[in-house]
Amino acid sequence: MSQPSATVWEVIEALARRGLLRAARGSLVAGDAGAPARGVLVADGVTPSTVERARERDAGLILCRRPPWRGRLRHMRAGSAAAELLSALLGSGAAVVVAGAALEESVPGPADVLAAALGLDGVQPLEPWKRERLFKIVVFVPHGYEDGVRAALAAAGAGHIGNYDSCAFETPGTGTFRPLAGAQPFIGAEGRLERVAEVRLETIVPASRRAAALAAMLAAHPYEEPAYDLIPLANEGPVRRARGRVGELRKALALSELAEAAAAALGGEWHGLGRPDARVRRVAVLAGGGRRGLAAAAAAGAEAVVACGLGDDEAVESPLPVVRASARTARRLIVEDGAARIRTALAEEGLTVPVWADPGEGAEEWRVVAPEGGRP
């Protein structure tokens, strides 16, 4: 028997927990939240062609960076582009979810793809502005069973601190309990007070893995009624949203060489704005971010910016030399990276939903442009 598909709302909630949507509420702009998702088509925007490709793949959900229309639909003229799009959506039965800047600014995200392609060292988030909340799980386990419970928690995503996993602390002690009528105790007998050698096991878990970690802990625990605490922490959690990344090239490159490196590593079309022979080493990478991202890059001491999704006006007004992807190349990089991370997130959330990337139509080409008369 085939497994039933997750609903559109279950997919929305899972992606919101993982920071791939700004929030669950308000992200659905068209369609039925209770309908089966069947599949997710990740796109830059929504056009009748996008809807047709979703229909061909039997995708019940289109997740896009940009909303299909501006503002609320208060009225619509027959024959208009908005009317044609809405008619196509209603005919397909596909729901539409808007991710906004979440796909561009998430950590990890497309900025990490840029940083890795350029071989940046010492990469740090650029102007991080959202961190994930942390919790502590404290559970009391009979002596001899703590290793299995700890391993289950670690496999579910608990106990991860920086570059370390399986982080936990144990304290030996004595637990007391008396099984009542109807209980089926792992240790002891009904009506008799028991004193058992136990281990207090505590570990840390991010909010996005809290439910999975608790479920894994309860499944691995031998007791019928495990005793545990879930404690919210004031510690700073991992960065989940940032304007971009900043790091160091292994050696200084001319701006033209930086453009060539981006094109060679990532394909597509890249344009340079600045003196081609200007040598740079500290580089910021943006997958969006706009003027705020450029200002953050300058404040972080970057000497140049490599960007996707940067508009013409933003590039011209940049305080730093810029190497930027064409609009088509930016769409491809952001949409393909977003689809890959959505696919992983849904699998880790236990949802069996196929995911496809739809960066748009058109032939791809690339060239490097580093004009002589650019900004010094």
RAHUJO-V788165 format. One record per backbone hydrogen bond with DSSP energy under -1.0 kcal/mol. NH is the residue of the N-H (numbers start at 1). CO is the residue of the C=O. Records with the same first field share a line. If there is no record, write none. Layout:
# RAHUJO-V788165
NH=CO / CO
This chain:
# RAHUJO-V788165
8=35
9=33
11=7
12=8
13=9
14=10
15=11
16=12
17=13
18=14
19=16
20=15
27=24
29=96
30=96
35=32
37=6
39=37
40=354
41=61
42=356
43=63
51=47
52=48
53=49
54=50
55=51
56=52
57=53
59=54
60=37
61=39
62=95
63=41
64=97
65=43
66=44
74=72
80=77
84=80
85=81
86=82
87=83
88=84
89=85
90=86
91=87
92=88
93=89
95=60
96=30
97=62
98=27
99=64
102=99
105=101
106=102
107=240
112=109
113=109
114=110
115=111
116=112
117=113
118=114
120=115
121=248
124=246
126=244
129=241
130=241
132=238
135=205
136=231
137=203
138=229
139=201
140=227
141=199
143=197
145=142
149=145
150=146
151=147
152=148
153=149
154=150
155=151
156=152
157=154
158=153
159=204
161=164
164=161
167=159
169=202
171=200
173=198
175=196
177=194
183=180
191=179
192=189
194=177
196=175
198=173
199=141
200=171
201=139
202=169
203=137
205=135
207=133
209=206
210=207
213=209
214=210
215=211
216=212
217=213
218=214
219=215
220=216
221=217
229=138
231=136
233=134
240=130
241=130
242=105
243=126
244=126
245=285
246=124
247=283
248=121
249=281
253=280
255=278
256=276
258=254
259=255
260=256
261=257
262=258
263=259
264=260
265=261
266=262
267=263
270=367
271=324
272=369
273=322
275=375
278=275
280=253
283=247
284=304
285=245
286=306
293=289
294=290
295=291
296=292
297=293
298=294
299=295
300=296
301=298
302=297
303=282
305=321
306=284
307=323
308=286
315=311
316=312
317=313
322=273
323=305
324=271
325=307
326=269
330=326
331=327
332=328
333=329
334=330
335=331
336=332
337=333
338=334
339=335
340=336
341=337
342=338
343=339
344=340
345=341
346=342
347=343
348=344
349=345
350=347
351=346
353=351
356=40
358=42
369=270
374=371
